[in-house]
Amino acid sequence: MIVTTLVENTTLSKEIKNTHGLCLHIETLNHKILFDLGPDDLFIRKSE
């Protein structure tokens, strides 16, 4: 399983944008899940 943080409400890294909420990309052998609890489209802008 691979879990990638796309957005979080706190950050220590310039590569991870921060906003209220949480967005994770979870990948298993059989599934890919986008878990998003953010208030805006920051995860979309992050993926461009």
PAMARMAR-121606 format. One record per residue: z, y, x of N, C-alpha, C, CB in turn. Coordinates in Angstrom, 2 decimals. Each point is the difference from the previous one (the first is absolute). Glycine has a CB too. Layout:
REM residues N
+---------+---------+---------+---------+---------+---------+---------+---------+---------+---------+---------+---------+
!     n.z !     n.y !     n.x !    ca.z !    ca.y !    ca.x !     c.z !     c.y !     c.x !    cb.z !    cb.y !    cb.x !
+---------+---------+---------+---------+---------+---------+---------+---------+---------+---------+---------+---------+
!       Z !       Y !       X !       Z !       Y !       X !       Z !       Y !       X !       Z !       Y !       X !
...
+---------+---------+---------+---------+---------+---------+---------+---------+---------+---------+---------+---------+
REM end
This chain:
REM residues 48
+---------+---------+---------+---------+---------+---------+---------+---------+---------+---------+---------+---------+
!     n.z !     n.y !     n.x !    ca.z !    ca.y !    ca.x !     c.z !     c.y !     c.x !    cb.z !    cb.y !    cb.x !
+---------+---------+---------+---------+---------+---------+---------+---------+---------+---------+---------+---------+
!    0.00 !   -1.17 !    0.85 !    0.00 !    1.17 !   -0.85 !    0.00 !    1.24 !    0.89 !    1.22 !   -1.24 !   -1.85 !
!   -2.03 !    2.21 !    1.46 !   -0.06 !    1.28 !    0.70 !    0.35 !    1.09 !   -0.99 !   -1.76 !   -0.85 !    1.63 !
!    2.74 !    1.68 !   -1.29 !    0.40 !    1.13 !   -0.83 !   -0.25 !    1.27 !    0.80 !    1.75 !   -1.37 !   -1.26 !
!   -2.58 !    2.27 !    0.73 !   -0.33 !    1.25 !    0.66 !    0.50 !    1.16 !   -0.84 !   -2.03 !   -1.04 !    1.09 !
!    2.82 !    1.92 !   -0.49 !    0.48 !    1.18 !   -0.70 !   -1.08 !    1.07 !    0.05 !    2.40 !   -0.54 !    0.58 !
!   -2.86 !    0.98 !   -1.75 !   -0.99 !    1.07 !   -0.07 !    0.66 !    1.35 !   -0.21 !   -1.66 !   -1.62 !   -0.91 !
!    2.67 !    1.66 !    0.06 !    0.73 !    1.24 !   -0.29 !    1.46 !   -0.35 !   -0.22 !   -2.06 !    1.09 !   -1.04 !
!    2.95 !   -0.23 !    1.54 !    1.42 !   -0.18 !   -0.21 !    0.63 !    1.39 !   -0.12 !    0.03 !   -2.21 !    1.28 !
!    1.21 !    2.29 !   -1.78 !    0.60 !    1.33 !   -0.20 !    0.65 !    0.57 !    1.26 !    0.36 !   -0.64 !   -2.35 !
!   -0.20 !   -0.15 !    3.38 !    0.46 !    0.51 !    1.29 !   -0.88 !   -0.61 !    1.08 !    2.40 !    0.27 !   -0.83 !
!   -2.51 !    0.40 !    1.96 !   -0.83 !   -0.54 !    1.06 !    0.49 !    0.48 !    1.37 !   -1.96 !   -0.08 !   -1.58 !
!    1.76 !   -0.75 !    2.56 !    0.26 !    0.36 !    1.39 !   -1.30 !    0.04 !    0.79 !    2.28 !   -1.03 !   -0.15 !
!   -3.39 !    0.71 !   -0.53 !   -1.29 !   -0.10 !    0.64 !   -0.98 !    1.00 !   -0.60 !    0.43 !   -2.42 !    0.48 !
!   -1.26 !    3.03 !    0.33 !   -1.03 !    0.91 !   -0.49 !   -1.11 !   -0.77 !   -0.72 !    0.52 !    1.58 !    1.88 !
!   -0.64 !   -2.90 !   -1.63 !   -1.04 !   -0.80 !   -0.63 !    0.32 !   -0.33 !   -1.45 !   -0.52 !   -0.95 !    2.23 !
!    1.79 !    1.00 !   -2.62 !    0.39 !   -0.29 !   -1.37 !    0.33 !    1.31 !   -0.70 !    0.88 !   -2.28 !    0.65 !
!   -1.65 !    2.59 !   -1.69 !    0.25 !    1.21 !   -0.79 !    1.23 !   -0.23 !   -0.86 !   -2.46 !    0.61 !   -0.01 !
!    3.18 !    0.44 !   -0.32 !    1.17 !   -0.18 !   -0.84 !   -0.09 !    0.84 !   -1.27 !    1.35 !   -0.48 !    2.03 !
!   -0.93 !   -0.13 !   -3.11 !    0.12 !    0.64 !   -1.31 !    1.00 !   -0.83 !   -0.79 !   -2.39 !    0.93 !    0.06 !
!    2.87 !   -0.40 !   -1.17 !    0.94 !   -0.74 !   -0.82 !   -0.68 !   -1.27 !   -0.51 !    1.21 !    2.14 !   -0.67 !
!   -0.63 !   -3.29 !    0.90 !   -0.57 !   -1.25 !   -0.47 !   -0.23 !   -0.98 !    1.13 !   -1.06 !    1.23 !   -1.86 !
!    0.31 !   -2.27 !    1.57 !   -0.26 !   -1.07 !    0.96 !   -1.33 !   -0.64 !   -0.35 !    2.48 !   -0.41 !    0.36 !
!   -3.29 !    0.12 !    0.65 !   -1.26 !   -0.69 !   -0.21 !   -0.15 !   -1.04 !    1.11 !   -1.05 !    2.05 !   -1.11 !
!    0.91 !   -3.31 !    0.70 !   -0.14 !   -1.10 !    0.95 !   -1.27 !   -0.78 !   -0.31 !    2.50 !   -0.16 !    0.27 !
!   -3.17 !   -0.31 !    0.77 !   -1.11 !   -0.95 !   -0.15 !    0.55 !   -1.34 !    0.46 !   -1.85 !    1.78 !    0.36 !
!    1.87 !   -2.76 !   -1.26 !    0.56 !   -1.32 !    0.29 !   -1.15 !   -1.00 !   -0.02 !    2.26 !    0.60 !   -1.01 !
!   -2.39 !   -1.34 !    2.11 !   -1.10 !   -0.96 !    0.12 !    0.55 !   -1.38 !    0.33 !   -1.56 !    1.83 !    0.74 !
!    1.19 !   -2.82 !   -1.57 !    0.34 !   -1.40 !    0.26 !   -1.31 !   -0.76 !    0.18 !    2.17 !    0.15 !   -1.35 !
!   -2.07 !   -1.44 !    1.53 !   -1.23 !   -0.79 !    0.16 !   -0.87 !    0.05 !   -1.25 !    1.22 !   -1.51 !    1.57 !
!   -0.61 !    1.64 !   -2.75 !   -0.76 !   -0.07 !   -1.24 !   -0.10 !    1.33 !   -0.76 !    0.72 !   -2.33 !   -0.12 !
!    0.07 !    3.33 !    0.48 !    0.04 !    1.22 !   -0.79 !    0.10 !    1.25 !    0.86 !    1.07 !   -1.29 !   -1.82 !
!   -1.57 !    2.39 !    1.26 !    0.18 !    1.33 !    0.57 !    0.54 !    0.87 !   -1.12 !   -1.88 !   -0.29 !    1.72 !
!    3.04 !    0.93 !   -1.48 !    0.68 !    0.77 !   -1.03 !    0.24 !    1.41 !    0.51 !    1.08 !   -2.08 !   -0.94 !
!   -1.38 !    3.07 !    0.12 !    0.36 !    1.38 !    0.29 !    1.18 !    0.35 !   -0.88 !   -2.39 !    0.64 !    0.65 !
!    3.55 !   -0.44 !   -0.05 !    1.24 !    0.32 !   -0.70 !    0.23 !    1.49 !    0.18 !    0.99 !   -2.35 !    0.36 !
!   -1.20 !    3.12 !   -1.43 !    0.06 !    1.46 !    0.12 !    0.97 !    0.59 !   -1.01 !   -2.35 !    0.02 !    0.83 !
!    3.35 !    0.73 !   -0.33 !    0.94 !    0.71 !   -0.85 !    0.01 !    1.48 !    0.33 !    1.40 !   -2.07 !   -0.18 !
!   -2.53 !    2.58 !    0.64 !   -0.09 !    1.40 !    0.40 !   -0.40 !    0.90 !   -1.14 !   -0.57 !   -0.75 !    2.27 !
!    0.86 !    2.06 !   -2.15 !   -0.29 !    0.95 !   -1.07 !   -1.41 !    0.59 !    0.05 !    2.40 !    0.52 !    0.00 !
!   -3.16 !   -0.82 !    1.05 !   -1.32 !    0.61 !    0.13 !   -0.97 !   -0.98 !    0.65 !    1.05 !    2.28 !    0.16 !
!   -2.18 !   -1.79 !    0.34 !   -1.03 !   -0.86 !    0.57 !    0.04 !   -0.04 !    1.53 !   -1.41 !    0.50 !   -1.99 !
!    2.56 !   -0.30 !    2.59 !    0.09 !    0.03 !    1.46 !   -0.47 !   -1.32 !    0.61 !    1.92 !    1.60 !   -0.17 !
!   -1.67 !   -2.73 !   -0.47 !   -0.44 !   -1.27 !    0.57 !   -1.53 !   -0.08 !    0.05 !    2.09 !   -1.09 !   -0.85 !
!   -2.77 !    1.72 !   -0.10 !   -1.47 !    0.02 !    0.02 !   -0.48 !    0.88 !    1.15 !   -0.08 !   -0.36 !   -2.51 !
!    0.67 !    1.54 !    2.66 !   -0.39 !    0.90 !    1.09 !    0.33 !   -0.63 !    1.35 !    0.39 !    2.00 !   -1.48 !
!    0.68 !   -2.77 !    1.57 !    0.39 !   -0.68 !    1.25 !   -1.03 !   -1.05 !    0.39 !    2.43 !    0.40 !   -0.54 !
!   -3.05 !   -1.05 !   -0.46 !   -0.92 !   -1.10 !    0.29 !   -1.39 !    0.48 !    0.38 !    1.29 !   -1.38 !   -1.56 !
!   -1.60 !    2.66 !    1.40 !   -1.34 !    0.50 !    0.32 !   -0.21 !    0.16 !    1.48 !   -0.04 !    1.16 !   -2.16 !
+---------+---------+---------+---------+---------+---------+---------+---------+---------+---------+---------+---------+
REM end
